[in-house]
Amino acid sequence: MSTQTKSICVADVVLRTLRGRWATHILSVIASHESIHFNELKRVIPGISAKVLTEQLRFLETAGVLGRHATGNSRQEVSYTYTARGHELKHVLDSLSELATRWALS
């Protein structure tokens, strides 16, 4: 084994969750709703394809940030909400948004 240990920044765990061009946008939209259906998400995020939205939602669900819930109606719709982990991440995203606003104004 090498005497050098691989340096890992623990923040990378969170930052990897935000990978992808649309992740923060998706999380921001879901934060402004208590629960939101896939089709509504697609409508309010212009330019995102159904394929990319599906991939991002699956990744965020696997990461434990979002919960996917069947609505139980005959159209087999699903809705997405923040999990407990997602609510923790929301606080971080709120802080990042405040920082971005300050940086944009300077």
N, CA, C and O atoms as a MOPAC input file, in Angstrom:
PM7 MOZYME 1SCF
protein

 N      0.84000 1    -1.17700 1     0.00000 1
 C      0.00000 1     0.00000 1     0.00000 1
 C      0.88400 1     1.23800 1     0.00000 1
 O      1.90600 1     1.27500 1     0.68500 1
 N      0.50800 1     2.21000 1    -0.73700 1
 C      1.27200 1     3.44500 1    -0.86200 1
 C      1.23400 1     4.22700 1     0.44100 1
 O      0.25900 1     4.17300 1     1.19100 1
 N      2.32300 1     4.96200 1     0.69600 1
 C      2.34700 1     5.80500 1     1.89100 1
 C      1.46400 1     7.01900 1     1.71700 1
 O      1.09500 1     7.67800 1     2.69000 1
 N      1.12700 1     7.31400 1     0.46900 1
 C      0.22300 1     8.42400 1     0.22000 1
 C     -1.20900 1     7.91300 1     0.30700 1
 O     -1.55200 1     6.88900 1    -0.28300 1
 N     -2.01800 1     8.62000 1     1.02900 1
 C     -3.43500 1     8.25900 1     1.08400 1
 C     -4.19300 1     9.18700 1     0.16800 1
 O     -3.84700 1    10.35700 1     0.00500 1
 N     -5.20400 1     8.65400 1    -0.41000 1
 C     -6.02300 1     9.45000 1    -1.31200 1
 C     -6.78100 1    10.49000 1    -0.50600 1
 O     -7.50800 1    10.15600 1     0.42900 1
 N     -6.60800 1    11.74100 1    -0.87100 1
 C     -7.29000 1    12.82700 1    -0.17700 1
 C     -8.70800 1    12.94800 1    -0.71100 1
 O     -8.92400 1    13.09000 1    -1.91500 1
 N     -9.66000 1    12.88900 1     0.19300 1
 C    -11.06000 1    12.99400 1    -0.20000 1
 C    -11.69300 1    14.12300 1     0.60600 1
 O    -11.62900 1    14.14000 1     1.83500 1
 N    -12.28900 1    15.04100 1    -0.09100 1
 C    -13.01700 1    16.12000 1     0.56500 1
 C    -14.41500 1    15.59800 1     0.87800 1
 O    -15.13400 1    15.15800 1    -0.01900 1
 N    -14.79300 1    15.64800 1     2.13500 1
 C    -16.09300 1    15.09800 1     2.51500 1
 C    -17.24000 1    15.85600 1     1.86000 1
 O    -18.32800 1    15.30400 1     1.69900 1
 N    -17.01700 1    17.10400 1     1.48200 1
 C    -18.06500 1    17.87100 1     0.79900 1
 C    -18.38100 1    17.28400 1    -0.57200 1
 O    -19.45000 1    17.54400 1    -1.12400 1
 N    -17.46200 1    16.49700 1    -1.12500 1
 C    -17.71300 1    15.87800 1    -2.43700 1
 C    -18.94400 1    14.98100 1    -2.40800 1
 O    -19.61300 1    14.81900 1    -3.42900 1
 N    -19.24900 1    14.40200 1    -1.26300 1
 C    -20.43400 1    13.54400 1    -1.14800 1
 C    -21.68400 1    14.35200 1    -1.49600 1
 O    -22.55000 1    13.88300 1    -2.23400 1
 N    -21.76800 1    15.55400 1    -0.96400 1
 C    -22.92300 1    16.41600 1    -1.23400 1
 C    -22.85100 1    16.96500 1    -2.64900 1
 O    -23.85400 1    16.98400 1    -3.36400 1
 N    -21.66900 1    17.41200 1    -3.05500 1
 C    -21.53300 1    18.01900 1    -4.37600 1
 C    -21.83200 1    17.03200 1    -5.49500 1
 O    -22.37100 1    17.42400 1    -6.53000 1
 N    -21.49300 1    15.75900 1    -5.30900 1
 C    -21.81200 1    14.74600 1    -6.32400 1
 C    -23.32300 1    14.57800 1    -6.47000 1
 O    -23.80800 1    14.23100 1    -7.54700 1
 N    -24.05800 1    14.82000 1    -5.40700 1
 C    -25.52100 1    14.73700 1    -5.46100 1
 C    -26.07900 1    15.82300 1    -6.37600 1
 O    -27.13600 1    15.64800 1    -6.98100 1
 N    -25.37500 1    16.92800 1    -6.47200 1
 C    -25.84200 1    18.05900 1    -7.27700 1
 C    -25.30600 1    18.01500 1    -8.70300 1
 O    -25.40300 1    18.99800 1    -9.43700 1
 N    -24.74700 1    16.89100 1    -9.08900 1
 C    -24.19100 1    16.77500 1   -10.43600 1
 C    -25.30100 1    16.91300 1   -11.46800 1
 O    -26.47700 1    16.70300 1   -11.17200 1
 N    -24.92000 1    17.25700 1   -12.63900 1
 C    -25.90700 1    17.39900 1   -13.70500 1
 C    -26.36400 1    18.82900 1   -13.84400 1
 O    -26.50000 1    19.56100 1   -12.86400 1
 N    -26.59300 1    19.19900 1   -15.05400 1
 C    -26.96500 1    20.57900 1   -15.38600 1
 C    -28.25600 1    21.03200 1   -14.71100 1
 O    -28.41900 1    22.21600 1   -14.41600 1
 N    -29.16800 1    20.10300 1   -14.46700 1
 C    -30.50800 1    20.46400 1   -14.02400 1
 C    -30.77800 1    20.21000 1   -12.55200 1
 O    -31.83100 1    20.61100 1   -12.05500 1
 N    -29.87700 1    19.56400 1   -11.84000 1
 C    -30.16400 1    19.11800 1   -10.46700 1
 C    -30.60500 1    20.25700 1    -9.55800 1
 O    -31.63100 1    20.14200 1    -8.88800 1
 N    -29.85900 1    21.34600 1    -9.52000 1
 C    -30.22400 1    22.43300 1    -8.61200 1
 C    -31.53100 1    23.10000 1    -9.03400 1
 O    -32.31300 1    23.53700 1    -8.18900 1
 N    -31.76300 1    23.17600 1   -10.33800 1
 C    -33.02300 1    23.76500 1   -10.81800 1
 C    -34.20600 1    22.89200 1   -10.39700 1
 O    -35.21900 1    23.40000 1    -9.91600 1
 N    -34.07400 1    21.59500 1   -10.57800 1
 C    -35.13200 1    20.66000 1   -10.18900 1
 C    -35.40500 1    20.77600 1    -8.69200 1
 O    -36.55900 1    20.86400 1    -8.27100 1
 N    -34.34300 1    20.77400 1    -7.89500 1
 C    -34.50900 1    20.86800 1    -6.44200 1
 C    -35.13600 1    22.18800 1    -6.03000 1
 O    -35.92700 1    22.23800 1    -5.08800 1
 N    -34.78800 1    23.25100 1    -6.73000 1
 C    -35.36200 1    24.56100 1    -6.43500 1
 C    -36.86700 1    24.58100 1    -6.70900 1
 O    -37.64300 1    25.12000 1    -5.92000 1
 N    -37.26400 1    23.99400 1    -7.82200 1
 C    -38.69400 1    23.94400 1    -8.16500 1
 C    -39.45100 1    23.10100 1    -7.14500 1
 O    -40.52600 1    23.49300 1    -6.69100 1
 N    -38.89900 1    21.95300 1    -6.78600 1
 C    -39.58000 1    21.08800 1    -5.82100 1
 C    -39.66500 1    21.77000 1    -4.46100 1
 O    -40.63700 1    21.57100 1    -3.73200 1
 N    -38.67100 1    22.56300 1    -4.11400 1
 C    -38.68000 1    23.28300 1    -2.83200 1
 C    -39.82500 1    24.27900 1    -2.75100 1
 O    -40.32800 1    24.56500 1    -1.66400 1
 N    -40.23700 1    24.80700 1    -3.89400 1
 C    -41.31600 1    25.79500 1    -3.88700 1
 C    -42.70300 1    25.14500 1    -3.89900 1
 O    -43.71700 1    25.84400 1    -3.90900 1
 N    -42.74600 1    23.82400 1    -3.89800 1
 C    -44.00000 1    23.06400 1    -3.83900 1
 C    -43.86700 1    22.04200 1    -2.71300 1
 O    -42.76500 1    21.57200 1    -2.42900 1
 N    -44.93100 1    21.71300 1    -2.10000 1
 C    -44.85700 1    20.65200 1    -1.09200 1
 C    -44.69300 1    19.29200 1    -1.76600 1
 O    -43.98500 1    18.41400 1    -1.27200 1
 N    -45.35900 1    19.14300 1    -2.89300 1
 C    -45.31200 1    17.92000 1    -3.68800 1
 C    -45.60000 1    18.33500 1    -5.12600 1
 O    -46.43100 1    19.21000 1    -5.36900 1
 N    -44.91500 1    17.70700 1    -6.07700 1
 C    -45.12900 1    18.10100 1    -7.46900 1
 C    -45.08400 1    16.87500 1    -8.37200 1
 O    -44.25400 1    15.98400 1    -8.19100 1
 N    -45.98600 1    16.84400 1    -9.34300 1
 C    -46.04600 1    15.75200 1   -10.31100 1
 C    -44.99300 1    15.93400 1   -11.39700 1
 O    -44.54600 1    17.04600 1   -11.67500 1
 N    -44.61400 1    14.82600 1   -11.99800 1
 C    -43.62000 1    14.82600 1   -13.06700 1
 C    -43.98900 1    15.81600 1   -14.17500 1
 O    -43.16500 1    16.63500 1   -14.58200 1
 N    -45.23200 1    15.73400 1   -14.65800 1
 C    -45.63700 1    16.59100 1   -15.78200 1
 C    -45.59400 1    18.07400 1   -15.42200 1
 O    -45.26600 1    18.91300 1   -16.26000 1
 N    -45.92500 1    18.38900 1   -14.18400 1
 C    -45.84400 1    19.77500 1   -13.73600 1
 C    -44.38600 1    20.23500 1   -13.69200 1
 O    -44.06800 1    21.35200 1   -14.10000 1
 N    -43.51200 1    19.37100 1   -13.19800 1
 C    -42.08100 1    19.69000 1   -13.19900 1
 C    -41.60100 1    19.97200 1   -14.61800 1
 O    -40.89900 1    20.95200 1   -14.86600 1
 N    -41.98900 1    19.10400 1   -15.54000 1
 C    -41.57900 1    19.27100 1   -16.94100 1
 C    -42.08700 1    20.59800 1   -17.50300 1
 O    -41.38500 1    21.26300 1   -18.26400 1
 N    -43.30500 1    20.97900 1   -17.12800 1
 C    -43.88500 1    22.23900 1   -17.61300 1
 C    -43.14700 1    23.46700 1   -17.07900 1
 O    -42.94900 1    24.44000 1   -17.80800 1
 N    -42.74400 1    23.42400 1   -15.82000 1
 C    -42.15300 1    24.62600 1   -15.21300 1
 C    -40.63600 1    24.72400 1   -15.39500 1
 O    -40.02300 1    25.71400 1   -14.99300 1
 N    -40.03600 1    23.70100 1   -15.99800 1
 C    -38.59900 1    23.75400 1   -16.30000 1
 C    -38.44700 1    23.73200 1   -17.82000 1
 O    -38.31700 1    22.66300 1   -18.41600 1
 N    -38.46300 1    24.90300 1   -18.44300 1
 C    -38.37600 1    24.94400 1   -19.90300 1
 C    -37.02300 1    24.41900 1   -20.39200 1
 O    -35.97200 1    24.70800 1   -19.81900 1
 N    -37.09100 1    23.64500 1   -21.46300 1
 C    -35.87000 1    23.16900 1   -22.09700 1
 C    -35.38300 1    21.81000 1   -21.63300 1
 O    -34.46400 1    21.25500 1   -22.23500 1
 N    -35.97100 1    21.25900 1   -20.58300 1
 C    -35.53100 1    19.94300 1   -20.11500 1
 C    -36.35800 1    18.87000 1   -20.82500 1
 O    -37.57700 1    18.98900 1   -20.94800 1
 N    -35.68300 1    17.83200 1   -21.28500 1
 C    -36.40700 1    16.73600 1   -21.94200 1
 C    -36.94200 1    15.77700 1   -20.87800 1
 O    -36.44800 1    15.74500 1   -19.75100 1
 N    -37.94100 1    15.00900 1   -21.24500 1
 C    -38.51300 1    14.02500 1   -20.33100 1
 C    -37.44900 1    13.00700 1   -19.91800 1
 O    -37.42100 1    12.56900 1   -18.76800 1
 N    -36.58500 1    12.63700 1   -20.84100 1
 C    -35.52900 1    11.65800 1   -20.56000 1
 C    -34.55700 1    12.18900 1   -19.50800 1
 O    -34.23300 1    11.49200 1   -18.54600 1
 N    -34.09800 1    13.41100 1   -19.69200 1
 C    -33.14400 1    13.99900 1   -18.75300 1
 C    -33.81300 1    14.22300 1   -17.39300 1
 O    -33.20000 1    13.96700 1   -16.35600 1
 N    -35.04600 1    14.69200 1   -17.38800 1
 C    -35.76000 1    14.89100 1   -16.13200 1
 C    -35.90400 1    13.57000 1   -15.39100 1
 O    -35.67900 1    13.50800 1   -14.18200 1
 N    -36.27400 1    12.52600 1   -16.09900 1
 C    -36.40300 1    11.20400 1   -15.49300 1
 C    -35.07600 1    10.73900 1   -14.90400 1
 O    -35.03800 1    10.24000 1   -13.78000 1
 N    -33.98500 1    10.89900 1   -15.65900 1
 C    -32.66200 1    10.48500 1   -15.17700 1
 C    -32.26900 1    11.25000 1   -13.91600 1
 O    -31.79100 1    10.65900 1   -12.94800 1
 N    -32.47000 1    12.55500 1   -13.93200 1
 C    -32.10800 1    13.37100 1   -12.77400 1
 C    -32.95800 1    13.02100 1   -11.55500 1
 O    -32.43500 1    12.91800 1   -10.44500 1
 N    -34.26600 1    12.83700 1   -11.75300 1
 C    -35.13800 1    12.47400 1   -10.63800 1
 C    -34.74600 1    11.12200 1   -10.05500 1
 O    -34.74500 1    10.95100 1    -8.83600 1
 N    -34.41700 1    10.16800 1   -10.90600 1
 C    -33.98900 1     8.84800 1   -10.42300 1
 C    -32.70200 1     8.95600 1    -9.62200 1
 O    -32.56400 1     8.33200 1    -8.57000 1
 N    -31.75600 1     9.75300 1   -10.12200 1
 C    -30.49900 1     9.92500 1    -9.40700 1
 C    -30.73500 1    10.56000 1    -8.03900 1
 O    -30.19600 1    10.09400 1    -7.03600 1
 N    -31.53900 1    11.62300 1    -7.99600 1
 C    -31.81700 1    12.31400 1    -6.73800 1
 C    -32.59600 1    11.42500 1    -5.76900 1
 O    -32.42300 1    11.51900 1    -4.55400 1
 N    -33.45100 1    10.56400 1    -6.31300 1
 C    -34.17800 1     9.60600 1    -5.47600 1
 C    -33.20500 1     8.56800 1    -4.90800 1
 O    -33.26100 1     8.24800 1    -3.72000 1
 N    -32.32400 1     8.05000 1    -5.74700 1
 C    -31.33100 1     7.07200 1    -5.30300 1
 C    -30.39800 1     7.67800 1    -4.25400 1
 O    -29.96900 1     6.98900 1    -3.32800 1
 N    -30.08800 1     8.95900 1    -4.40100 1
 C    -29.22700 1     9.65000 1    -3.44000 1
 C    -29.93900 1     9.92000 1    -2.12200 1
 O    -29.31500 1    10.35000 1    -1.15200 1
 N    -31.24100 1     9.66800 1    -2.08600 1
 C    -31.99800 1     9.84600 1    -0.85300 1
 C    -32.48100 1    11.26300 1    -0.61600 1
 O    -32.90300 1    11.60000 1     0.49100 1
 N    -32.42500 1    12.09300 1    -1.64400 1
 C    -32.81200 1    13.50200 1    -1.52400 1
 C    -34.29900 1    13.69300 1    -1.81300 1
 O    -34.95200 1    14.54300 1    -1.20700 1
 N    -34.82600 1    12.90000 1    -2.73800 1
 C    -36.23200 1    13.00500 1    -3.12400 1
 C    -36.95500 1    11.70000 1    -2.85200 1
 O    -36.37700 1    10.61500 1    -2.90900 1
 N    -38.23200 1    11.84000 1    -2.55700 1
 C    -39.10100 1    10.68100 1    -2.44900 1
 C    -40.04900 1    10.66500 1    -3.63400 1
 O    -40.53400 1    11.71000 1    -4.06900 1
 N    -40.30600 1     9.48800 1    -4.14400 1
 C    -41.21600 1     9.30300 1    -5.28500 1
 C    -42.45900 1     8.60500 1    -4.75900 1
 O    -42.36400 1     7.56000 1    -4.11400 1
 N    -43.62300 1     9.17900 1    -5.03200 1
 C    -44.86400 1     8.65200 1    -4.47800 1
 C    -45.90500 1     8.48400 1    -5.58900 1
 O    -46.19000 1     9.42200 1    -6.33400 1
 N    -46.46300 1     7.28300 1    -5.68700 1
 C    -47.54300 1     7.04100 1    -6.64700 1
 C    -48.79400 1     7.73500 1    -6.13700 1
 O    -49.09900 1     7.68800 1    -4.94500 1
 N    -49.51900 1     8.38100 1    -7.05100 1
 C    -50.70700 1     9.12500 1    -6.63700 1
 C    -51.91700 1     8.21600 1    -6.44800 1
 O    -52.89500 1     8.61200 1    -5.81400 1
 N    -51.85900 1     7.01200 1    -6.98900 1
 C    -52.95300 1     6.07600 1    -6.78800 1
 C    -54.10900 1     6.24600 1    -7.74900 1
 O    -55.10700 1     5.53500 1    -7.63900 1
 N    -53.99900 1     7.17600 1    -8.69300 1
 C    -55.10100 1     7.31100 1    -9.64600 1
 C    -54.83500 1     6.43700 1   -10.87000 1
 O    -53.76800 1     5.83400 1   -10.98900 1
 N    -55.78500 1     6.37300 1   -11.75300 1
 C    -55.69400 1     5.46000 1   -12.89800 1
 C    -54.63900 1     5.88700 1   -13.92000 1
 O    -54.24200 1     5.07900 1   -14.75900 1
 N    -54.17500 1     7.14000 1   -13.86700 1
 C    -53.18100 1     7.59700 1   -14.84100 1
 C    -51.75000 1     7.26800 1   -14.42000 1
 O    -50.80300 1     7.63200 1   -15.11800 1
 N    -51.58500 1     6.59500 1   -13.31000 1
 C    -50.28500 1     6.17400 1   -12.80600 1
 C    -49.30200 1     7.34900 1   -12.67500 1
 O    -48.12900 1     7.22500 1   -13.02600 1
 N    -49.78100 1     8.45700 1   -12.17800 1
 C    -48.91500 1     9.60500 1   -11.96800 1
 C    -48.10700 1     9.42200 1   -10.69400 1
 O    -48.51000 1     8.70800 1    -9.77500 1
 N    -46.96800 1    10.07700 1   -10.66400 1
 C    -46.14900 1    10.07700 1    -9.46100 1
 C    -45.86000 1    11.52200 1    -9.07700 1
 O    -45.85000 1    12.42100 1    -9.91800 1
 N    -45.63000 1    11.71700 1    -7.80100 1
 C    -45.24000 1    13.03500 1    -7.33100 1
 C    -43.90600 1    12.90500 1    -6.61300 1
 O    -43.51800 1    11.81700 1    -6.18600 1
 N    -43.22100 1    14.01200 1    -6.48800 1
 C    -41.91100 1    14.05300 1    -5.86600 1
 C    -41.92100 1    15.05000 1    -4.72400 1
 O    -42.49200 1    16.13500 1    -4.83100 1
 N    -41.28100 1    14.66700 1    -3.62700 1
 C    -41.15600 1    15.52300 1    -2.45800 1
 C    -39.74200 1    15.38100 1    -1.90700 1
 O    -39.02200 1    14.43500 1    -2.22700 1
 N    -39.36500 1    16.34000 1    -1.07500 1
 C    -38.09200 1    16.23000 1    -0.36800 1
 C    -38.19800 1    15.16800 1     0.71600 1
 O    -39.23600 1    15.02500 1     1.36100 1
 N    -37.11700 1    14.42900 1     0.90800 1
 C    -36.98700 1    13.52800 1     2.04600 1
 C    -36.35400 1    14.33600 1     3.18700 1
 O    -36.08600 1    15.52700 1     3.02900 1
 N    -36.11900 1    13.70000 1     4.31700 1
 C    -35.42600 1    14.38100 1     5.42100 1
 C    -34.04500 1    14.85000 1     4.95200 1
 O    -33.62400 1    15.96500 1     5.26100 1
 N    -33.35500 1    14.00100 1     4.21500 1
 C    -32.04500 1    14.37500 1     3.67000 1
 C    -32.18100 1    15.54300 1     2.69200 1
 O    -31.33300 1    16.43400 1     2.65600 1
 N    -33.23700 1    15.52800 1     1.91500 1
 C    -33.48800 1    16.61500 1     0.97400 1
 C    -33.71300 1    17.94400 1     1.67800 1
 O    -33.25100 1    18.98700 1     1.21700 1
 N    -34.42700 1    17.90000 1     2.80200 1
 C    -34.64900 1    19.13000 1     3.57100 1
 C    -33.33300 1    19.66300 1     4.12400 1
 O    -33.13300 1    20.87600 1     4.17800 1
 N    -32.42900 1    18.76600 1     4.53600 1
 C    -31.10200 1    19.20500 1     4.97300 1
 C    -30.37000 1    19.89400 1     3.82700 1
 O    -29.76000 1    20.94800 1     4.00700 1
 N    -30.44000 1    19.28600 1     2.65300 1
 C    -29.77800 1    19.85000 1     1.47600 1
 C    -30.40500 1    21.17300 1     1.07700 1
 O    -29.70600 1    22.06700 1     0.60200 1
 N    -31.70600 1    21.31300 1     1.26100 1
 C    -32.38900 1    22.56100 1     0.91500 1
 C    -31.78700 1    23.74100 1     1.67300 1
 O    -31.63000 1    24.82500 1     1.11100 1
 N    -31.45400 1    23.54000 1     2.92700 1
 C    -30.83700 1    24.61700 1     3.71400 1
 C    -29.49000 1    25.02900 1     3.11300 1
 O    -29.15400 1    26.21300 1     3.07800 1
 N    -28.73500 1    24.05700 1     2.64800 1
 C    -27.44500 1    24.34600 1     2.00300 1
 C    -27.67700 1    25.09300 1     0.69000 1
 O    -26.97600 1    26.06000 1     0.39100 1
 N    -28.65300 1    24.64800 1    -0.08500 1
 C    -28.96000 1    25.31200 1    -1.35700 1
 C    -29.44700 1    26.73500 1    -1.13600 1
 O    -29.13300 1    27.62600 1    -1.92600 1
 N    -30.21100 1    26.96000 1    -0.07400 1
 C    -30.64500 1    28.32100 1     0.24900 1
 C    -29.44300 1    29.21300 1     0.53100 1
 O    -29.39600 1    30.35800 1     0.08100 1
 N    -28.47600 1    28.69500 1     1.27100 1
 C    -27.25700 1    29.45800 1     1.56100 1
 C    -26.45900 1    29.72500 1     0.29200 1
 O    -25.94400 1    30.82600 1     0.09800 1
 N    -26.35800 1    28.72400 1    -0.56900 1
 C    -25.65500 1    28.91400 1    -1.84600 1
 C    -26.35300 1    29.95700 1    -2.70900 1
 O    -25.69700 1    30.74500 1    -3.39000 1
 N    -27.66300 1    29.96100 1    -2.68000 1
 C    -28.42600 1    30.94700 1    -3.44600 1
 C    -28.15600 1    32.35700 1    -2.93600 1
 O    -27.99800 1    33.28900 1    -3.72400 1
 N    -28.10500 1    32.50800 1    -1.61900 1
 C    -27.77900 1    33.81600 1    -1.03800 1
 C    -26.37300 1    34.25700 1    -1.43600 1
 O    -26.15700 1    35.42400 1    -1.76500 1
 N    -25.42800 1    33.33700 1    -1.40700 1
 C    -24.05100 1    33.64700 1    -1.80800 1
 C    -24.00400 1    34.04300 1    -3.28000 1
 O    -23.34100 1    35.01600 1    -3.63700 1
 N    -24.69800 1    33.30100 1    -4.13400 1
 C    -24.71700 1    33.60000 1    -5.55300 1
 C    -25.29800 1    34.98700 1    -5.81200 1
 O    -24.81200 1    35.72200 1    -6.67200 1
 N    -26.33200 1    35.33500 1    -5.06700 1
 C    -26.93200 1    36.67700 1    -5.22000 1
 C    -25.92600 1    37.75000 1    -4.82500 1
 O    -25.77100 1    38.74700 1    -5.53100 1
 N    -25.23600 1    37.54900 1    -3.69600 1
 C    -24.21300 1    38.53500 1    -3.28100 1
 C    -23.11200 1    38.65400 1    -4.31800 1
 O    -22.67700 1    39.76100 1    -4.63600 1
 N    -22.65600 1    37.52900 1    -4.84700 1
 C    -21.57600 1    37.55400 1    -5.83900 1
 C    -22.03900 1    38.24200 1    -7.12200 1
 O    -21.27600 1    38.97500 1    -7.75000 1
 N    -23.29100 1    38.00300 1    -7.50500 1
 C    -23.81300 1    38.61800 1    -8.72500 1
 C    -23.91600 1    40.12800 1    -8.58500 1
 O    -23.80900 1    40.85600 1    -9.57200 1
 N    -24.12400 1    40.60000 1    -7.36300 1
 C    -24.26700 1    42.03500 1    -7.12500 1
 C    -22.92400 1    42.75100 1    -6.92300 1
 O    -22.86800 1    43.98000 1    -6.92000 1
 N    -21.84900 1    41.97800 1    -6.75400 1
 C    -20.56200 1    42.63700 1    -6.51300 1
 C    -19.73800 1    42.79100 1    -7.76100 1
 O    -18.63200 1    43.32800 1    -7.70700 1

